[in-house]
Structure formats: structure tokens, C-alpha cells
Amino acid sequence: MHLSPTSTFASLIGISIAGMLMPHIPVALAGTATFYEHREDACKGKPALVFEDLPCNTCVNPPGDWYGIYVSGNSNGNKVMVYNQGFCTPWAQVGQWYGNVCVQAGRTPLGAAYIACPGNKMANDNTTIVDGEETAEVVPIPVD
């Protein structure tokens, strides 16, 4: 098939007009992840790092060991998963929760947090505080 300069130009105009008429798809924001480097500060003291306006389906993986991770602004009840190693490695997951959550490290420091996109939602919007030294509301992920 041979395209003439006129038909190519007409196609480009059609694509441009369609692009202007179609609504822009906004990025789904999942909230803020706050990392604490001192056990005594975890979830209540001065944070070491704060990542705001995170898009959903994001692995927040700052270098170092963390003794608390607080995910807030999670108004959609998105799933939050926390890991004791970086890069959100599946076999290093220590727990998963829905909505706003503050996870305090137990004996092993935390390494990363993953905030999923909306899907499964929690029944209420309460913040969950999880102390790593005690038994927590941990929902295991089935292994395929």
C-alpha cells in the first residue's frame, strides 16, 4: 500500500484531533510513604525520608535499614505490602494490609514498601498500627 503525502498528513491530523478530544487518564495516587531509621521514632517521631504523591503499584525502596514505615493518604484502601529486604522481593514480604498502615520493625529491619492500585478494599478507613514484636494481622500470599 502506498501512502501519499496528503493521506499521511490527513492521518496525522486525525490522530492529533483524537488525542485532543480524548480525556487524559490521571495517574492514580496511592499516598505517602514515610520511613524511620530509629526504632524509637518509628511511626511517631521524626521521619528520615518522606515520599509524597506516590503513584499506585509503586515499590518504595530507599537504601538502608528502616525501623518503621508509615503509609498514609491511602484513601482508596489500597493494599500495602512491606518487605525486610529491598526491591520488594516476594520472598522477603513480612506482611500486607489495606489502607493506612504503620509497620514497626521487629528484630529484622524493614527494606521496602509496595503500594498497590485500587482493587480489593478494606471495610473501613482506620489506620492499622502493627508492632513487629507481637503477632500482627498478617495475611499470607499464596505461593503458586
Z-matrix of the N, CA and C atoms (Angstrom, degrees):
N
C 1 1.438
C 2 1.519 1 107.54
N 3 1.293 2 115.49 1 134.70
C 4 1.460 3 121.30 2 -178.51
C 5 1.526 4 109.06 3 -108.06
N 6 1.327 5 115.73 4 128.56
C 7 1.459 6 120.12 5 178.19
C 8 1.515 7 108.99 6 -101.24
N 9 1.313 8 115.26 7 129.85
C 10 1.453 9 119.37 8 176.63
C 11 1.524 10 108.74 9 -84.95
N 12 1.323 11 118.52 10 160.37
C 13 1.465 12 120.22 11 177.26
C 14 1.530 13 112.40 12 -56.60
N 15 1.337 14 116.82 13 -32.82
C 16 1.458 15 120.24 14 -179.03
C 17 1.524 16 110.44 15 -69.36
N 18 1.355 17 117.84 16 -44.35
C 19 1.460 18 119.64 17 -178.29
C 20 1.525 19 110.75 18 -69.17
N 21 1.324 20 117.95 19 -35.28
C 22 1.460 21 120.95 20 177.79
C 23 1.524 22 110.01 21 -65.30
N 24 1.350 23 116.25 22 -43.75
C 25 1.460 24 120.90 23 179.00
C 26 1.530 25 110.41 24 -62.34
N 27 1.345 26 116.65 25 -42.35
C 28 1.461 27 120.95 26 179.45
C 29 1.527 28 110.54 27 -63.70
N 30 1.325 29 118.06 28 -38.47
C 31 1.466 30 121.50 29 178.28
C 32 1.525 31 110.84 30 -64.09
N 33 1.330 32 116.86 31 -42.47
C 34 1.459 33 120.93 32 179.44
C 35 1.521 34 111.25 33 -64.18
N 36 1.341 35 116.89 34 -39.02
C 37 1.465 36 119.98 35 178.03
C 38 1.527 37 109.44 36 -65.34
N 39 1.327 38 117.55 37 -42.77
C 40 1.462 39 121.49 38 179.01
C 41 1.522 40 111.42 39 -61.41
N 42 1.326 41 117.83 40 -43.21
C 43 1.463 42 121.89 41 178.79
C 44 1.522 43 110.07 42 -64.63
N 45 1.332 44 117.08 43 -41.90
C 46 1.465 45 120.60 44 -179.71
C 47 1.515 46 111.51 45 -64.76
N 48 1.331 47 117.84 46 -43.27
C 49 1.460 48 121.14 47 -179.79
C 50 1.523 49 109.94 48 -66.23
N 51 1.332 50 117.66 49 -42.17
C 52 1.462 51 120.96 50 178.16
C 53 1.519 52 110.20 51 -61.50
N 54 1.327 53 117.25 52 -39.91
C 55 1.462 54 121.32 53 178.73
C 56 1.515 55 112.18 54 -63.78
N 57 1.333 56 117.47 55 -35.27
C 58 1.463 57 120.56 56 179.00
C 59 1.517 58 111.54 57 -74.52
N 60 1.325 59 117.51 58 -33.53
C 61 1.451 60 120.85 59 -177.15
C 62 1.524 61 112.78 60 -79.80
N 63 1.326 62 118.04 61 -27.99
C 64 1.462 63 121.14 62 -178.59
C 65 1.523 64 109.06 63 -76.64
N 66 1.313 65 117.54 64 136.20
C 67 1.468 66 119.23 65 179.49
C 68 1.519 67 110.54 66 -68.27
N 69 1.307 68 114.83 67 147.96
C 70 1.454 69 119.46 68 177.24
C 71 1.516 70 108.53 69 -76.73
N 72 1.308 71 116.78 70 138.06
C 73 1.456 72 121.43 71 -179.38
C 74 1.526 73 107.57 72 -86.83
N 75 1.324 74 117.29 73 117.55
C 76 1.459 75 118.96 74 -179.17
C 77 1.525 76 111.30 75 -73.63
N 78 1.312 77 115.91 76 154.45
C 79 1.454 78 121.29 77 176.08
C 80 1.522 79 107.27 78 -78.83
N 81 1.330 80 116.42 79 131.79
C 82 1.463 81 120.04 80 178.19
C 83 1.520 82 108.60 81 -76.84
N 84 1.323 83 115.62 82 120.30
C 85 1.453 84 119.85 83 179.95
C 86 1.517 85 109.33 84 -92.08
N 87 1.315 86 115.14 85 137.28
C 88 1.455 87 120.36 86 -176.49
C 89 1.517 88 112.77 87 -104.31
N 90 1.313 89 119.11 88 -13.54
C 91 1.454 90 119.22 89 177.24
C 92 1.514 91 113.66 90 129.51
N 93 1.332 92 114.39 91 -152.59
C 94 1.457 93 123.14 92 -175.51
C 95 1.520 94 108.96 93 -122.94
N 96 1.325 95 117.16 94 138.20
C 97 1.467 96 122.31 95 174.67
C 98 1.520 97 108.09 96 -115.10
N 99 1.330 98 115.49 97 124.34
C 100 1.458 99 122.39 98 -178.66
C 101 1.522 100 108.24 99 -115.48
N 102 1.327 101 116.19 100 129.15
C 103 1.466 102 122.02 101 -177.45
C 104 1.529 103 110.22 102 -111.82
N 105 1.330 104 115.60 103 138.15
C 106 1.465 105 122.69 104 -179.21
C 107 1.520 106 109.42 105 -118.39
N 108 1.342 107 116.90 106 131.26
C 109 1.457 108 119.68 107 -177.78
C 110 1.522 109 114.10 108 -97.37
N 111 1.333 110 117.54 109 -9.71
C 112 1.464 111 120.96 110 178.13
C 113 1.522 112 109.02 111 -116.18
N 114 1.312 113 116.13 112 131.58
C 115 1.466 114 121.70 113 -177.26
C 116 1.538 115 111.71 114 -55.28
N 117 1.341 116 117.12 115 -40.95
C 118 1.469 117 119.77 116 -177.39
C 119 1.531 118 113.06 117 -70.20
N 120 1.339 119 117.74 118 -18.72
C 121 1.464 120 121.52 119 178.75
C 122 1.528 121 112.85 120 -90.88
N 123 1.319 122 116.86 121 -13.72
C 124 1.459 123 121.63 122 -169.85
C 125 1.519 124 112.10 123 -50.70
N 126 1.300 125 115.41 124 116.91
C 127 1.459 126 125.64 125 172.76
C 128 1.523 127 114.91 126 71.31
N 129 1.331 128 118.34 127 3.18
C 130 1.463 129 118.81 128 179.25
C 131 1.521 130 112.43 129 -143.31
N 132 1.312 131 118.72 130 -20.68
C 133 1.456 132 121.20 131 -177.75
C 134 1.517 133 112.57 132 -98.92
N 135 1.312 134 114.81 133 -153.29
C 136 1.463 135 121.28 134 -177.96
C 137 1.535 136 110.25 135 -78.20
N 138 1.338 137 117.05 136 123.13
C 139 1.464 138 119.55 137 179.15
C 140 1.531 139 111.69 138 -75.64
N 141 1.324 140 115.13 139 153.82
C 142 1.466 141 120.76 140 176.36
C 143 1.532 142 110.38 141 -89.39
N 144 1.320 143 116.97 142 -40.15
C 145 1.470 144 121.99 143 -179.00
C 146 1.519 145 109.70 144 -139.20
N 147 1.327 146 116.12 145 141.65
C 148 1.461 147 121.47 146 176.39
C 149 1.524 148 107.96 147 -131.69
N 150 1.320 149 115.97 148 126.99
C 151 1.470 150 122.43 149 177.34
C 152 1.519 151 106.83 150 -113.62
N 153 1.329 152 117.15 151 111.75
C 154 1.459 153 121.82 152 -176.30
C 155 1.521 154 111.78 153 -102.69
N 156 1.325 155 115.20 154 159.47
C 157 1.466 156 123.18 155 176.48
C 158 1.520 157 112.26 156 52.03
N 159 1.313 158 116.09 157 46.56
C 160 1.463 159 120.63 158 179.82
C 161 1.521 160 110.47 159 -74.47
N 162 1.319 161 117.41 160 136.39
C 163 1.467 162 119.02 161 173.10
C 164 1.527 163 109.10 162 -73.28
N 165 1.315 164 116.39 163 155.14
C 166 1.459 165 118.84 164 178.22
C 167 1.534 166 109.35 165 -69.86
N 168 1.320 167 115.23 166 165.56
C 169 1.468 168 123.74 167 -174.10
C 170 1.524 169 110.68 168 58.69
N 171 1.332 170 114.97 169 47.38
C 172 1.459 171 121.65 170 -178.44
C 173 1.515 172 110.27 171 -120.20
N 174 1.340 173 115.60 172 133.65
C 175 1.460 174 121.74 173 171.12
C 176 1.523 175 106.83 174 -98.07
N 177 1.333 176 116.61 175 117.40
C 178 1.457 177 121.44 176 177.76
C 179 1.514 178 106.20 177 -96.64
N 180 1.331 179 115.84 178 116.74
C 181 1.456 180 121.90 179 -166.49
C 182 1.526 181 111.39 180 -134.44
N 183 1.330 182 118.58 181 64.46
C 184 1.468 183 118.23 182 179.33
C 185 1.532 184 110.19 183 -73.53
N 186 1.324 185 117.42 184 147.15
C 187 1.469 186 118.99 185 179.44
C 188 1.525 187 110.55 186 -67.01
N 189 1.309 188 116.43 187 148.14
C 190 1.457 189 121.23 188 176.49
C 191 1.515 190 112.85 189 113.96
N 192 1.331 191 115.13 190 178.35
C 193 1.460 192 123.09 191 177.12
C 194 1.519 193 108.24 192 -102.84
N 195 1.337 194 116.40 193 138.48
C 196 1.451 195 121.67 194 -175.62
C 197 1.514 196 109.32 195 -125.93
N 198 1.328 197 116.50 196 141.96
C 199 1.463 198 121.14 197 -177.63
C 200 1.517 199 112.43 198 -109.41
N 201 1.291 200 116.68 199 3.58
C 202 1.452 201 121.79 200 173.01
C 203 1.517 202 110.15 201 -166.10
N 204 1.331 203 115.55 202 141.68
C 205 1.462 204 121.92 203 174.84
C 206 1.523 205 106.75 204 -134.17
N 207 1.327 206 115.64 205 123.99
C 208 1.461 207 121.03 206 -179.96
C 209 1.522 208 108.20 207 -117.15
N 210 1.322 209 116.68 208 120.18
C 211 1.464 210 122.09 209 175.84
C 212 1.520 211 106.50 210 -105.05
N 213 1.334 212 116.04 211 118.92
C 214 1.464 213 121.98 212 -178.17
C 215 1.520 214 109.93 213 -128.33
N 216 1.304 215 116.21 214 170.52
C 217 1.461 216 120.71 215 -178.86
C 218 1.512 217 112.45 216 71.00
N 219 1.313 218 116.14 217 18.21
C 220 1.455 219 123.31 218 -177.04
C 221 1.532 220 107.95 219 -90.73
N 222 1.331 221 116.36 220 67.97
C 223 1.461 222 121.31 221 -172.55
C 224 1.522 223 113.73 222 -70.79
N 225 1.321 224 117.30 223 -17.90
C 226 1.465 225 120.03 224 -179.92
C 227 1.518 226 112.88 225 -86.85
N 228 1.332 227 118.44 226 -1.06
C 229 1.458 228 120.11 227 -177.93
C 230 1.518 229 111.83 228 69.24
N 231 1.334 230 116.74 229 30.18
C 232 1.466 231 120.61 230 -179.15
C 233 1.517 232 111.38 231 -61.83
N 234 1.319 233 115.93 232 152.70
C 235 1.449 234 121.65 233 176.83
C 236 1.530 235 109.30 234 -70.87
N 237 1.327 236 116.16 235 136.76
C 238 1.465 237 123.35 236 176.32
C 239 1.519 238 106.94 237 -120.54
N 240 1.329 239 117.05 238 128.14
C 241 1.454 240 121.93 239 176.67
C 242 1.525 241 108.47 240 -119.34
N 243 1.336 242 116.34 241 138.59
C 244 1.462 243 121.59 242 -178.14
C 245 1.526 244 108.28 243 -121.27
N 246 1.334 245 114.86 244 142.88
C 247 1.462 246 122.30 245 -174.46
C 248 1.525 247 110.37 246 -127.01
N 249 1.344 248 116.42 247 150.77
C 250 1.458 249 118.84 248 176.82
C 251 1.526 250 111.98 249 -96.86
N 252 1.317 251 116.85 250 11.94
C 253 1.461 252 123.68 251 171.17
C 254 1.523 253 107.54 252 -135.58
N 255 1.324 254 116.08 253 163.26
C 256 1.452 255 120.43 254 179.13
C 257 1.513 256 112.98 255 -74.01
N 258 1.294 257 115.10 256 172.68
C 259 1.468 258 125.65 257 173.97
C 260 1.522 259 113.61 258 66.86
N 261 1.341 260 118.20 259 16.40
C 262 1.465 261 122.44 260 177.30
C 263 1.525 262 111.89 261 52.54
N 264 1.314 263 115.27 262 44.61
C 265 1.459 264 122.47 263 179.95
C 266 1.529 265 109.45 264 -65.82
N 267 1.339 266 119.06 265 122.31
C 268 1.462 267 121.28 266 -173.45
C 269 1.533 268 114.67 267 -52.79
N 270 1.311 269 118.89 268 -40.83
C 271 1.462 270 120.52 269 -177.24
C 272 1.525 271 112.85 270 -75.65
N 273 1.327 272 117.81 271 -3.59
C 274 1.467 273 121.46 272 178.76
C 275 1.532 274 111.69 273 -105.36
N 276 1.340 275 117.22 274 11.05
C 277 1.460 276 120.27 275 -179.06
C 278 1.528 277 109.45 276 -69.62
N 279 1.332 278 115.94 277 133.26
C 280 1.461 279 120.46 278 178.57
C 281 1.522 280 112.12 279 -108.01
N 282 1.305 281 118.45 280 -11.03
C 283 1.455 282 120.35 281 176.32
C 284 1.512 283 112.56 282 174.18
N 285 1.335 284 114.89 283 164.76
C 286 1.460 285 120.75 284 175.39
C 287 1.515 286 108.73 285 -144.00
N 288 1.328 287 114.62 286 143.32
C 289 1.446 288 122.51 287 -176.61
C 290 1.513 289 108.17 288 -143.30
N 291 1.335 290 116.51 289 172.56
C 292 1.458 291 122.10 290 177.42
C 293 1.518 292 109.58 291 -120.00
N 294 1.331 293 116.37 292 140.06
C 295 1.452 294 121.40 293 177.38
C 296 1.521 295 112.00 294 85.92
N 297 1.327 296 115.05 295 -158.46
C 298 1.458 297 120.70 296 178.83
C 299 1.523 298 108.80 297 -71.60
N 300 1.315 299 116.56 298 134.15
C 301 1.464 300 120.20 299 -177.05
C 302 1.517 301 110.01 300 -146.79
N 303 1.314 302 115.48 301 144.06
C 304 1.454 303 121.17 302 173.40
C 305 1.518 304 106.93 303 -121.82
N 306 1.312 305 117.63 304 116.23
C 307 1.459 306 122.86 305 -177.22
C 308 1.522 307 108.46 306 -109.04
N 309 1.333 308 115.88 307 124.30
C 310 1.458 309 121.33 308 176.78
C 311 1.516 310 108.34 309 -104.00
N 312 1.325 311 116.40 310 134.90
C 313 1.459 312 121.52 311 -177.96
C 314 1.514 313 110.79 312 -66.48
N 315 1.311 314 115.40 313 147.10
C 316 1.449 315 121.55 314 171.55
C 317 1.519 316 108.45 315 -89.91
N 318 1.309 317 117.11 316 -125.98
C 319 1.471 318 120.57 317 179.58
C 320 1.523 319 112.34 318 -75.02
N 321 1.327 320 116.44 319 -27.31
C 322 1.462 321 120.97 320 -179.02
C 323 1.526 322 109.12 321 -102.42
N 324 1.342 323 118.37 322 129.25
C 325 1.467 324 119.81 323 177.90
C 326 1.528 325 111.28 324 -63.38
N 327 1.305 326 114.98 325 160.06
C 328 1.463 327 121.38 326 178.02
C 329 1.525 328 109.24 327 -90.82
N 330 1.342 329 116.19 328 155.13
C 331 1.459 330 119.63 329 -177.13
C 332 1.516 331 115.38 330 -122.35
N 333 1.334 332 118.36 331 -30.62
C 334 1.461 333 120.12 332 -174.40
C 335 1.523 334 109.85 333 -161.21
N 336 1.329 335 115.16 334 163.05
C 337 1.466 336 121.81 335 175.28
C 338 1.524 337 108.43 336 -136.62
N 339 1.321 338 115.95 337 143.48
C 340 1.460 339 122.52 338 178.43
C 341 1.524 340 107.85 339 -120.81
N 342 1.326 341 116.71 340 130.70
C 343 1.455 342 121.78 341 178.06
C 344 1.524 343 107.35 342 -115.16
N 345 1.328 344 116.13 343 116.08
C 346 1.463 345 121.66 344 -176.62
C 347 1.528 346 110.99 345 -80.96
N 348 1.326 347 115.56 346 169.51
C 349 1.457 348 121.30 347 174.57
C 350 1.518 349 109.86 348 -80.90
N 351 1.332 350 118.00 349 163.86
C 352 1.465 351 120.05 350 179.37
C 353 1.519 352 111.26 351 -56.43
N 354 1.278 353 114.47 352 146.17
C 355 1.462 354 121.82 353 -179.61
C 356 1.505 355 106.19 354 -179.03
N 357 1.322 356 116.25 355 -102.69
C 358 1.459 357 120.17 356 173.42
C 359 1.517 358 107.92 357 -69.57
N 360 1.293 359 116.23 358 132.33
C 361 1.464 360 120.01 359 -176.85
C 362 1.523 361 110.83 360 -121.79
N 363 1.313 362 113.97 361 154.13
C 364 1.450 363 121.46 362 177.09
C 365 1.530 364 108.96 363 -78.03
N 366 1.308 365 116.86 364 154.50
C 367 1.458 366 121.22 365 -178.05
C 368 1.526 367 112.23 366 -69.09
N 369 1.341 368 117.57 367 -31.13
C 370 1.463 369 119.60 368 178.55
C 371 1.519 370 109.21 369 -136.54
N 372 1.317 371 116.30 370 170.77
C 373 1.461 372 120.95 371 -175.10
C 374 1.520 373 113.19 372 -100.77
N 375 1.316 374 118.43 373 21.77
C 376 1.455 375 120.13 374 -179.50
C 377 1.519 376 110.93 375 -69.19
N 378 1.312 377 115.62 376 148.03
C 379 1.461 378 120.84 377 174.60
C 380 1.520 379 108.43 378 -78.60
N 381 1.315 380 116.59 379 135.06
C 382 1.451 381 121.88 380 177.38
C 383 1.515 382 108.17 381 -100.86
N 384 1.324 383 117.08 382 129.94
C 385 1.464 384 120.47 383 174.97
C 386 1.515 385 106.94 384 -108.87
N 387 1.315 386 115.37 385 124.76
C 388 1.452 387 121.14 386 -176.40
C 389 1.515 388 108.51 387 -117.37
N 390 1.304 389 116.93 388 123.98
C 391 1.452 390 122.35 389 177.51
C 392 1.521 391 107.30 390 -100.35
N 393 1.316 392 116.97 391 119.98
C 394 1.458 393 122.11 392 -176.40
C 395 1.507 394 114.34 393 -64.40
N 396 1.333 395 119.40 394 -16.07
C 397 1.458 396 121.59 395 -179.60
C 398 1.526 397 112.42 396 -81.17
N 399 1.315 398 117.07 397 -17.93
C 400 1.454 399 121.37 398 -178.43
C 401 1.520 400 109.57 399 -112.64
N 402 1.296 401 115.76 400 172.12
C 403 1.459 402 120.24 401 175.45
C 404 1.514 403 108.24 402 -69.61
N 405 1.317 404 117.41 403 129.63
C 406 1.468 405 121.76 404 -176.50
C 407 1.523 406 109.86 405 -111.98
N 408 1.327 407 114.39 406 168.93
C 409 1.464 408 120.34 407 176.40
C 410 1.523 409 108.10 408 -76.64
N 411 1.298 410 117.64 409 77.59
C 412 1.460 411 121.48 410 -176.78
C 413 1.526 412 108.24 411 -100.05
N 414 1.335 413 114.68 412 127.45
C 415 1.470 414 120.30 413 177.10
C 416 1.519 415 107.12 414 -104.70
N 417 1.330 416 117.95 415 110.55
C 418 1.468 417 119.24 416 -178.55
C 419 1.517 418 111.76 417 -67.82
N 420 1.321 419 116.21 418 147.38
C 421 1.460 420 122.20 419 175.32
C 422 1.523 421 107.45 420 -91.40
N 423 1.317 422 117.97 421 126.77
C 424 1.471 423 119.13 422 179.31
C 425 1.522 424 111.13 423 -62.64
N 426 1.319 425 115.93 424 142.39
C 427 1.466 426 121.39 425 178.29
C 428 1.522 427 106.92 426 -93.43
N 429 1.336 428 115.38 427 127.24
C 430 1.469 429 119.70 428 -179.63
C 431 1.510 430 110.88 429 -84.05
